[in-house]
Amino acid sequence: MKKKTAAILAALMISTMSLSGCTTDIAGNPIGGSETESSAASTEPSVEVATKNTEPKSITAERKEERAEAEAAAARMSSARNTPAVRVANTVGPAVVGITNKAVARDFFNRRFETEGVGSGVIFKSDGYIVTNNHVIEGARELIVSLADGRTLNAELVGADDMTDIAVVKVDAKDLPTAKFGNSDDVVVGEPAIAIGNPMGLEFQGSVTVGVISALNRTLELSDRRVKLFQTDAAISPGNSGGALVNADGEIIAINSAKLSADGVEGMGFAIPINTVQAIIDELMQKGYVARPYLGVTIFDKPTAARYGYQLTIDRGVYIFRVGLNAPAGIAGLQRGDVILAIDGKEVNSVGDVRNEVAAHKVGDKVKVKYERDGVETEVEITLEEMPQMSNDAG
């Protein structure tokens, strides 16, 4: 009886082990192969999975994966969720880059040290041309562009224009995603405005903020020059400079340039209209600089004179402090002490007025300048010439 019971128990144990897929005998030894082969067979799949999950991916691969996931998510969205901001983020976002400016400065003890600033840029040609702000690249010893796909490339300066705060840089790359320029003359107050850039640095690269066009043709005085900008309440923070301001159709309508920063002031960002930007881009790519007409005079109005410690007693016009003998104004006979009253019949009572009237013309144009000398008013015709590079003349 004992032998019969033992045989039944042994049979049950063998049967149970076979059903569970185990290939061992009662003592736990492998059946049908060596212990090493069995062990390898049972652990090989888990080793493969661990390798796939822990192998580091390149940043580029991660970005491509993220983009594919974003596109797939957008395809599944309802029409209510798939807003213009979502579409703009997907279509324009890849063309917005980060630009790192590595420059050299000096401390209080005149010791050199390296500084680093980050701004934004927009790819407008697939072979590596990027538009940004002049102040983003100014003084750079080295420029590094961070693409949306995770690559970082060295960039070269093509040209820059301080007056409009526009610059063009180029990276050595092909088939890059590009942004489509719109027509800023068609922009209206109240329409959606979507800003894309890198606020506070590359840690927040590709941030999207949404607002509206708050105003057109806002004129700001920057270093005695007037610039016309769009105003928007889309959040524009340090690092957004040079990034894109986009309409609901996914077209670039402006390049973000400045943010009004003051206590208690929020939601006042400014951007350069894209029609202005395109004209500057064309000249920068052709010449590396923008050719502008000039009179060849250094002039003061009352506020600018006060900044330099002078006190003007004139009631109208602008005072000529210096005139270049070989400059257009000098050739026409203007002298130090003359007061410019009007250009082409328009009164000028500030440095900005003179700059604007001259800037409205082209190199080679003739303008009529009315001026006063010793109480006598005179009008003279002056042919505008191209402003020499690095000139500090006010007119």
RAZI-V981069 format. One record per run of one state. SS is the DSSP state (H for helix, E for strand, C for the rest). FROM is the first residue (numbers start at 0). TO is the last residue. If there is no record, write none. Layout:
SS|FROM|TO / SS|FROM|TO
This chain:
C|0|0 / H|1|18 / C|19|22 / E|23|23 / C|24|28 / E|29|29 / C|30|33 / H|34|53 / C|54|57 / H|58|75 / C|76|82 / H|83|90 / C|91|91 / H|92|94 / E|95|105 / C|106|110 / E|111|124 / C|125|127 / E|128|131 / C|132|132 / H|133|136 / C|137|140 / E|141|145 / C|146|150 / E|151|160 / C|161|164 / E|165|170 / C|171|178 / E|179|180 / C|181|182 / H|183|185 / C|186|190 / E|191|196 / C|197|200 / H|201|203 / C|204|205 / E|206|221 / C|222|223 / E|224|231 / C|232|242 / E|243|245 / C|246|249 / E|250|258 / C|259|267 / E|268|272 / H|273|286 / C|287|291 / E|292|293 / C|294|295 / E|296|299 / C|300|300 / H|301|306 / C|307|316 / E|317|322 / C|323|326 / H|327|330 / C|331|337 / E|338|342 / C|343|344 / E|345|346 / C|347|349 / H|350|358 / C|359|364 / E|365|372 / C|373|374 / E|375|382 / C|383|383 / E|384|385 / C|386|394
